Amino acid sequence: MVRSGRRSIKLACLAFRVSLTCYRYQPRLAPENAEIANKLVQLTYNQRNWGFGLCFLYPRNVKGYRWNHKRV
């Protein structure tokens, strides 16, 4: 509706019951996410029998990364 020029953003959000904040939200992806993914891929390639617990605790306790479990 907004792209075609028929409605303003405010009216389109009201019609679809979406807040303006939600419509304009742009996620900020940290470059750290790619680093975490690469480390986990390397770790699981070398240690195929480790579950999530060990894959989380090894970088945290042995390597010194301070990532929390939600980020990992």
Backbone as JSON, one array per atom type, in Angstrom:
{
  "sequence": "MVRSGRRSIKLACLAFRVSLTCYRYQPRLAPENAEIANKLVQLTYNQRNWGFGLCFLYPRNVKGYRWNHKRV",
  "N": [[0.82, -1.19, 0.0], [1.95, 1.2, 0.76], [4.13, 1.49, -0.96], [2.91, 1.72, -3.45], [1.85, 4.2, -3.25], [-0.66, 4.73, -2.43], [-1.45, 4.9, 0.25], [-0.42, 6.44, 3.31], [2.4, 5.74, 5.46], [1.63, 5.72, 8.12], [-1.2, 5.33, 8.01], [-1.29, 2.86, 6.72], [-0.03, 1.23, 8.6], [-1.88, 1.43, 10.69], [-4.07, 0.17, 9.46], [-3.17, -2.46, 9.16], [-2.61, -3.07, 11.73], [-0.03, -2.72, 12.86], [2.7, -1.47, 14.63], [4.3, 1.72, 14.24], [6.95, 1.77, 15.03], [7.67, -0.92, 14.86], [7.4, -1.28, 12.1], [9.45, 0.35, 11.1], [11.73, -0.78, 12.15], [15.1, -1.75, 12.08], [17.29, -4.33, 12.14], [20.37, -4.61, 13.93], [23.08, -6.18, 13.01], [25.66, -7.74, 14.55], [29.15, -7.86, 13.83], [30.38, -9.75, 15.27], [28.76, -11.96, 15.35], [29.25, -13.48, 13.03], [31.82, -14.33, 13.57], [31.38, -15.95, 15.82], [29.82, -17.97, 14.66], [31.67, -19.08, 12.83], [33.63, -20.06, 14.6], [32.13, -21.99, 15.98], [31.52, -23.77, 13.91], [34.09, -24.7, 13.23], [34.77, -25.9, 15.66], [32.8, -27.91, 15.98], [33.41, -29.42, 13.79], [35.87, -30.52, 14.46], [35.32, -31.76, 16.92], [33.14, -33.92, 16.92], [31.45, -35.34, 18.6], [30.59, -33.73, 20.66], [28.08, -32.04, 22.49], [25.72, -29.28, 22.75], [26.3, -28.11, 25.24], [29.08, -28.58, 25.81], [30.15, -27.38, 23.52], [29.5, -24.78, 24.0], [30.7, -24.22, 26.51], [33.46, -24.74, 26.16], [34.69, -22.68, 24.4], [34.12, -20.54, 26.07], [35.24, -21.04, 28.68], [37.82, -22.14, 28.23], [39.01, -20.84, 26.0], [38.42, -18.2, 26.57], [36.43, -16.48, 25.58], [33.68, -14.31, 26.08], [31.01, -14.86, 25.47], [27.49, -15.22, 25.85], [25.06, -17.86, 26.51], [22.78, -17.41, 25.01], [23.56, -15.89, 22.82], [25.34, -17.61, 21.58]],
  "CA": [[0.0, 0.0, 0.0], [2.82, 2.38, 0.87], [4.96, 1.6, -2.17], [2.11, 2.16, -4.59], [1.5, 5.59, -3.04], [-2.08, 4.87, -2.09], [-1.62, 5.21, 1.66], [0.77, 6.83, 4.06], [2.9, 4.69, 6.34], [0.82, 5.72, 9.33], [-2.49, 4.71, 7.73], [-1.07, 1.44, 6.41], [0.23, 0.56, 9.88], [-3.16, 1.34, 11.39], [-4.92, -0.8, 8.78], [-2.65, -3.81, 9.42], [-2.36, -3.17, 13.17], [1.41, -2.82, 13.08], [3.18, -0.2, 15.16], [5.28, 2.42, 13.4], [8.27, 1.34, 15.47], [7.9, -2.24, 14.28], [7.55, -1.1, 10.66], [10.73, 0.99, 10.79], [12.83, -1.46, 12.84], [16.2, -2.3, 11.29], [18.16, -5.04, 13.07], [21.81, -4.33, 13.86], [23.8, -7.44, 13.09], [27.03, -7.53, 15.01], [30.14, -8.68, 13.12], [30.76, -10.82, 16.17], [27.94, -13.14, 15.05], [29.95, -14.3, 12.03], [32.95, -14.94, 14.26], [30.84, -17.03, 16.65], [29.41, -19.05, 13.76], [32.88, -19.74, 12.32], [34.26, -20.81, 15.7], [31.31, -23.17, 16.25], [31.68, -24.72, 12.8], [35.41, -25.33, 13.4], [34.73, -26.73, 16.86], [31.99, -29.1, 15.74], [34.11, -30.25, 12.8], [36.93, -31.24, 15.17], [34.75, -32.51, 18.04], [31.81, -34.3, 16.43], [30.61, -35.96, 19.64], [30.24, -32.74, 21.68], [26.76, -31.43, 22.41], [25.72, -27.83, 22.89], [26.93, -27.71, 26.49], [30.54, -28.51, 25.65], [30.47, -26.4, 22.48], [29.36, -23.46, 24.62], [31.63, -24.05, 27.62], [34.87, -24.75, 25.74], [35.18, -21.33, 24.05], [33.94, -19.61, 27.19], [36.14, -21.31, 29.79], [39.19, -22.45, 27.82], [39.51, -19.82, 25.08], [38.25, -16.88, 27.17], [35.38, -15.66, 24.98], [32.65, -14.02, 27.08], [29.69, -14.96, 24.85], [26.52, -15.93, 26.68], [24.45, -18.99, 25.81], [21.76, -16.96, 24.05], [24.25, -15.45, 21.61], [25.91, -18.81, 20.94]],
  "C": [[0.87, 1.26, 0.0], [3.62, 2.57, -0.41], [4.16, 2.12, -3.37], [1.66, 3.62, -4.44], [0.05, 5.81, -2.66], [-2.3, 5.32, -0.66], [-0.3, 5.67, 2.26], [1.2, 5.67, 4.94], [2.03, 4.58, 7.58], [-0.52, 5.02, 9.1], [-2.35, 3.22, 7.42], [-0.8, 0.65, 7.7], [-1.04, 0.42, 10.71], [-4.05, 0.26, 10.78], [-4.48, -2.24, 9.1], [-2.32, -4.06, 10.88], [-0.91, -3.48, 13.49], [1.88, -1.47, 13.61], [4.2, 0.42, 14.2], [6.7, 2.0, 13.76], [8.63, -0.01, 14.86], [8.14, -2.14, 12.78], [8.94, -0.58, 10.31], [11.93, 0.29, 11.4], [13.84, -2.02, 11.85], [17.15, -3.02, 12.25], [19.63, -4.66, 12.84], [22.54, -5.63, 14.06], [25.25, -7.16, 13.47], [27.98, -8.39, 14.19], [30.62, -9.85, 13.98], [29.97, -12.09, 15.89], [28.61, -14.05, 14.04], [31.14, -15.01, 12.66], [32.49, -16.12, 15.12], [30.47, -18.23, 15.78], [30.63, -19.8, 13.22], [33.56, -20.58, 13.39], [33.46, -22.09, 15.99], [31.43, -24.22, 15.14], [33.02, -25.44, 12.93], [35.39, -26.3, 14.57], [33.95, -28.0, 16.62], [32.6, -30.0, 14.67], [35.17, -31.11, 13.49], [36.39, -32.14, 16.27], [33.31, -32.9, 17.71], [30.89, -34.86, 17.51], [30.23, -35.0, 20.76], [28.83, -32.21, 21.43], [26.88, -29.93, 22.6], [26.47, -27.38, 24.13], [28.43, -27.58, 26.37], [30.94, -27.49, 24.59], [30.31, -24.97, 23.0], [30.44, -23.23, 25.67], [33.09, -24.0, 27.19], [35.36, -23.36, 25.31], [35.1, -20.35, 25.22], [35.0, -19.81, 28.27], [37.6, -21.52, 29.37], [39.77, -21.33, 26.96], [39.32, -18.4, 25.59], [37.25, -15.96, 26.5], [34.26, -15.49, 25.99], [31.25, -14.04, 26.48], [28.74, -15.68, 25.8], [25.81, -17.0, 25.84], [23.42, -18.56, 24.79], [22.41, -16.5, 22.74], [24.8, -16.64, 20.86], [24.78, -19.63, 20.36]]
}
